Amino acid sequence: MAQAVLNLNSKDKYGNVKKLLSLTRDVPRVPLYLGLAMMAISSLLDGLSIALMLPFLKLILSKNEDSRSLQLPIESLNTWISQQDKSSLVITFALALVTVFIVKAGFNYVSHVLTSLYQESCITILRKRLYEAYLNAPMTFFDTTQLGKLTSTLLVEIYGISVIMSSFFTILSSALVLAAYLGILVLVSWQLTILTVVLIGSVAIGLTLLVKKIKTAGAINVNRKRTLSAKISDVLGGVRVVKSFGAEGYETERFNAMCDELMDTSEDVSNKRSLIDPLTELTTMAAAMVILVCSYTLFIAQGLLETSQLLIFMLVLIKIVPVTKKLNLSRGHIQEHAASFRKVAEGFSLVSKYPVFSGKVKFTGLCEGISFRNVTFAYTGRAAVLKEFNLEVPYGQTVALVGASGAGKSTLAALVPRLYDISDGTIELDGRSITEYDLTSLRSRIAIVNQDTYIFNTSIRDNIAYGLDDVTDLQVIEAARLANAHEFICQLPNGYATLVGDKGIQLSGGQRQRISIARAILRDPDILILDEATSALDSQSENLVQEALERLRANRTVIVIAHRLATVRNADRIVVMDQGRITEQGPHEQLIANRGLYWSYHNLQSLPV
C-alpha cells in the first residue's frame, strides 16, 4: 500500500488527496458518519432555534393579549395556542428555545469529538504508513534523500494535513449552518434572501484572490520549514565536526539567515490570513446594511414585512457574519497548508521509486555457502563498484576481504543482507538466489558488526536485545559476557539499565563495539559480517574485541573486511580486491609467497611474515 505510486501532476491535484485518503481506508468510518449526521442535526437545530424566535418576538412585540393573534403553519399548534394565555406562551417558547440550544450544543460537541477522532485516526495511520515505507525502503533511498526532510514530512507536513481536515470539517459545518439560516430567510422573505445570497456570495468570490495568495505564500513557507528541518538535522548530527573546526559562529549565522527567511514567509502568510477576518466582517456587515435599507424601503414601508420578521432577518444576518468568517478562515488554512498534501504524496511517491521485492522462501539457515556469480553493482549515478565479480564463501569458513579504499569490500558485504540490490549477476545462498528468500527471515540470520557502530539512545539492555522481543535478561547477560562487555557494564551506575545517550555518546569506542558484538551474539547468526570492526580501537580495546570476535566466529560463515592485515592472517582464505575485481586469493602464507598486491600491503604495514 505504501508503495503505491502517487501521481503528482498538477492536472490531478485532487488525485493525490484521494490516494492519500485511500491509505486510510482501514480507519473505521462509523465515527465520521455519526459525526456528520450529528453535525447536520446541530445545524438544523440552529435553524430551528431562530425559527422559534419569530413567534416568540411576535408575542413579545404584540400589544394584543389574545394569543389567537399568533398563527403558525401547523394547524394543531394553532389550536393549542388559542387555548393558552400570552404569558404562558412566552414562557413556553422561552423554555423551548433554551432546550433547543442545549440539545444543539450537545450534538455540536459530540459531532466535534467524533470528527476529531476520525481525523486523528487518519493522520496517525498516514504517519505510521509513511514511517513504515521509509523503513522498508532500500539504502539507495537514504543515500539520495536528506533525513531532515523525511522527518519534516512525518511531523510538519502530516500535521498540515491534520489542519486541512479540521478546516474541511469546519467548512462543512459552516455550510450546513448557512443552509439552515438561508432556509429561515426564505421563510421570512424569498426576495430579500436572493439579495442576501448575491451580496454575501460576492464577498466570498472577492476573497478568492486573497485565498490564492495565501496558498502561494503557504507553499513557500512549507518549503522553508523543510529546508530548516534538514539543516538542523544535518548540523546537530555533525556537531562534533562543528565544534572541532570552531564553526559555531559560521553555522549560527547560516541558521539565523534561514530563520529570518522563514519568519518573513510566516509573517507574510499570517498577515494575509489575518486580512480574512476584518474583510469578511466589514463586507458582510456592509451587505447587511444594504439589505436593511432595501427591506425598509421596499417592504416595511409598503406593509409587506412585519417588524418582527425584519428583526429575525437581521438576527440571522448578524449570526451569518461569524459563520462566514469561520468559513473563510478555514479556506485560508486549507490553502496555507495545501502544499502538505503534495509533500506527503511526494514522500510515498519517492519511496515507490525504490521498490524492494521480498521473496517467498523462508531462510532457515546456511548449509552450503554463499556464491557471488558475475555480480555487477553501481551506486545511483556512479560508475560500477563491482564488475562481473565471482566469489565462493563455503559454509563455516572465514573469508577476509582486503584492498585499498574504494575497492568494493564494504559494498560486497552490504549486498549479502540485500541492503542494496545488484545491477547484474546473482548472489546465491545454498544455490538459491537471495531474491527468492523472504527479506525478514534472511536478515534475521545475518549479523553485521561495523566500524561505526550505531548505539540507540536507550538502555544497554535494550541495545543488546535490539530487534528481539523474546529474550531473557540471562540471555542478554550471557551475550555480554561472551562479548567481554559484562564487566564494564556492571561498573556503570545503573548496570544494564544505564541510558547511553544519543548514538552511545556516554560509552567509549571499544565499549560501543563490544555492545555491538553482544547484539550480534544474541542473534546467533548463520552469517557474520565484520566490517573494519577493530580498526578504530586502541590496542587494549582491540584485544578485548578481537577475543570476543573469535568466540563469535565459531561455527559460522564469516566475511571479514579489514585494512589491518594482522587481524585477518588466520582467515581460511584472504581475497585481495582492486577496483571491484579479485586480483588474488588464498591463505596468508600463499599470498606472501606470491609477492603480489597482498605482499605489497603487508610490507607497507611492516608486519612480520
WOSUL-V123254 format. One record per residue. SS is DSSP state (H for helix, E for strand, L for the rest). D_CENTER is the distance of its C-alpha to the mean C-alpha in Angstrom with 1 decimal. Layout:
ss = <SS/SS>
d_center = <D_CENTER/D_CENTER>
This chain:
ss = <L/L/L/L/L/L/L/L/L/H/H/H/H/H/H/H/H/H/H/H/H/H/L/L/L/L/L/L/L/H/H/H/H/H/H/H/H/H/H/H/H/H/H/H/H/H/H/H/H/H/H/H/H/H/H/H/H/H/H/H/H/L/L/L/L/L/H/H/H/L/L/L/L/L/H/H/H/H/H/H/H/H/L/L/L/H/H/H/H/H/H/H/H/H/H/H/H/H/H/H/H/H/H/H/H/H/H/H/H/H/H/H/H/H/H/H/H/H/H/H/H/H/H/H/H/H/H/H/H/H/H/H/H/H/H/H/L/L/H/H/H/H/H/L/L/L/H/H/H/H/H/H/H/H/H/H/H/H/H/H/H/H/H/H/H/H/H/H/H/H/H/H/H/H/H/H/H/H/H/H/H/H/H/H/H/H/H/H/L/H/H/H/H/H/H/H/H/H/H/H/H/H/H/H/H/H/L/H/H/H/H/H/H/H/H/H/H/H/H/H/H/H/H/H/H/H/H/H/H/H/H/H/H/H/H/H/H/L/H/H/H/H/H/H/L/L/L/H/H/H/H/H/H/H/H/H/H/H/H/H/H/H/H/H/H/H/H/H/H/H/H/H/H/H/H/H/H/H/H/H/H/H/H/H/H/H/H/H/H/H/H/H/H/H/H/H/H/H/H/H/L/L/L/L/L/L/H/H/H/H/H/H/H/H/H/H/H/H/H/H/H/H/H/H/H/H/H/H/H/H/H/H/H/H/H/H/L/H/H/H/H/H/H/H/H/H/H/H/H/H/H/H/L/L/L/L/L/L/L/L/E/L/L/L/L/L/L/L/E/E/E/E/E/E/E/E/E/E/L/L/L/L/L/E/E/E/E/E/E/E/E/E/E/E/L/L/L/E/E/E/E/E/E/L/L/L/L/L/H/H/H/H/H/H/H/H/L/L/L/L/L/L/L/E/E/E/E/E/E/L/L/E/E/H/H/H/E/L/H/H/H/H/H/H/L/E/E/E/E/E/L/L/L/L/L/L/L/L/E/H/H/H/H/H/L/L/L/L/L/L/L/L/H/H/H/H/H/H/H/H/H/H/L/L/L/H/H/H/H/H/L/L/L/L/H/H/H/L/E/L/L/H/H/H/L/L/L/L/H/H/H/H/H/H/H/H/H/H/H/H/H/H/H/L/L/L/E/E/E/E/E/L/L/L/L/L/L/L/H/H/H/H/H/H/H/H/H/H/H/H/H/H/H/L/L/L/E/E/E/E/E/L/L/L/H/H/H/L/L/L/L/L/E/E/E/E/E/E/L/L/E/E/E/E/E/E/L/H/H/H/H/H/H/H/L/L/H/H/H/H/H/H/H/H/L/L/L/L/L>
d_center = <15.1/12.0/14.7/16.0/16.9/15.9/18.8/18.1/21.8/22.5/25.1/22.5/20.2/20.1/19.5/15.8/15.5/17.5/15.7/12.2/14.3/16.0/13.0/13.5/17.2/17.4/16.8/20.4/21.8/24.7/23.2/22.4/25.9/27.6/25.8/26.8/30.3/30.7/29.4/32.2/34.8/33.9/34.5/37.8/38.9/38.2/40.5/43.0/43.2/44.4/46.7/48.3/48.9/51.3/54.0/53.4/54.2/57.1/58.6/58.2/59.5/62.3/65.8/67.0/66.8/67.2/63.8/65.0/64.3/60.5/59.8/56.4/55.4/55.8/59.5/59.2/57.5/60.4/62.8/61.1/60.9/64.6/65.4/63.5/64.6/62.5/61.5/60.2/58.2/56.6/55.5/54.3/52.2/50.8/49.8/48.3/46.2/45.0/44.2/42.2/40.2/39.4/38.4/36.3/34.5/33.8/32.4/30.3/28.8/28.2/26.7/24.2/23.3/22.9/20.8/18.5/18.2/17.3/14.8/13.0/13.3/11.7/8.7/8.5/9.3/6.8/3.9/6.9/7.9/5.5/5.9/9.4/9.9/9.4/11.8/14.1/14.5/17.8/18.7/19.6/16.1/15.5/19.0/18.3/14.9/14.3/12.1/11.8/10.3/7.6/7.0/7.5/5.2/2.1/5.3/7.9/7.4/5.7/8.5/10.7/10.5/11.5/14.3/15.4/15.7/17.7/19.7/20.5/21.9/23.8/25.3/26.2/27.9/29.6/30.9/32.3/34.0/35.4/36.7/38.5/39.9/41.2/42.8/44.7/45.7/47.1/49.2/50.6/51.2/49.7/51.2/49.4/46.2/46.3/46.9/44.0/41.5/42.8/42.5/39.1/37.7/39.0/37.1/33.8/34.6/35.6/32.3/30.5/31.2/29.7/26.5/26.3/26.8/23.9/21.6/22.9/22.5/19.0/17.9/19.7/18.1/14.5/15.6/17.4/14.6/12.6/16.0/16.7/13.5/14.5/18.0/17.5/15.8/18.6/21.4/20.7/20.1/23.6/25.2/28.2/29.0/28.7/31.2/33.4/34.0/34.4/31.7/30.3/32.1/31.0/27.3/27.8/29.4/26.7/24.0/26.3/26.8/23.1/22.8/25.9/24.5/21.3/23.7/25.8/23.2/21.8/25.5/26.1/23.4/24.7/28.3/27.8/26.0/28.7/31.3/30.3/31.6/35.1/35.6/34.8/37.1/39.8/39.9/39.7/42.4/44.5/44.1/45.2/48.3/49.2/49.0/51.1/53.8/53.8/54.0/57.0/58.8/58.4/58.2/59.4/62.4/63.5/62.9/60.2/57.6/58.2/57.1/55.0/53.2/52.5/51.2/48.7/47.8/47.1/45.3/42.9/42.5/41.7/39.1/37.6/36.9/34.1/32.5/32.7/31.2/28.3/27.8/28.0/25.7/23.0/23.7/23.2/19.8/18.7/20.0/18.7/15.0/16.0/14.5/10.9/11.6/13.0/10.3/7.6/10.7/11.7/8.7/10.0/13.4/13.4/12.8/15.4/17.9/18.1/19.0/20.0/22.8/23.8/27.5/29.1/31.6/30.9/31.8/34.1/35.5/37.4/41.1/42.5/40.4/37.9/39.1/37.8/39.6/39.7/36.1/34.8/31.5/30.1/26.8/25.3/27.7/30.2/33.5/33.9/33.7/35.5/38.3/39.8/39.4/41.3/41.4/42.3/41.1/43.3/42.2/42.9/43.6/42.1/41.6/41.0/39.5/41.0/41.2/40.3/36.8/35.2/37.4/34.4/34.8/31.2/30.0/32.3/31.0/27.4/28.5/29.8/26.5/25.1/22.7/24.0/26.0/29.5/30.8/34.1/36.2/35.3/34.5/36.1/36.1/39.4/40.1/36.9/34.2/31.1/29.1/30.9/29.5/26.5/23.9/23.2/26.9/27.7/25.5/26.7/30.2/29.4/29.1/28.5/29.9/29.0/30.7/27.5/26.5/23.1/23.4/20.5/20.8/22.3/25.8/28.2/28.6/24.9/24.8/27.8/26.6/23.1/21.9/25.0/25.2/28.9/30.7/33.1/33.9/37.1/35.4/33.1/36.2/38.2/35.5/35.7/39.5/39.5/37.2/39.6/36.8/38.2/40.8/38.6/35.9/38.7/39.7/36.4/36.4/34.3/34.9/32.2/30.2/30.1/26.7/26.7/24.4/21.7/22.5/25.7/27.2/29.8/31.3/33.6/32.9/35.3/33.8/30.3/31.9/33.8/30.7/29.1/32.4/32.5/29.0/30.5/33.7/32.0/30.3/33.8/32.9/35.2/34.1/33.7/32.5/33.6/32.4/34.5/34.1/36.9/37.2/35.9/37.9/41.3/44.2/44.1/40.4/40.9/43.7/41.8/38.8/41.2/43.0/39.8/38.8/42.3/41.7/38.4/39.9/42.6/42.6/39.5/38.9/37.8/36.7/37.4/36.4/38.5/40.2/42.6/45.1/46.6/43.6/44.1/47.8/48.0/45.6/47.1/46.4/45.2/43.6/44.1/41.6/42.0/39.9/38.2/41.4/43.6/46.8/48.3/47.7/49.7/50.5/51.0/54.8/54.9/52.5/54.6/57.7/56.3/55.9/52.9/49.5/48.9/52.3/51.4/48.2/50.2/52.8/50.4/49.1/52.7/52.3/55.3/56.1>
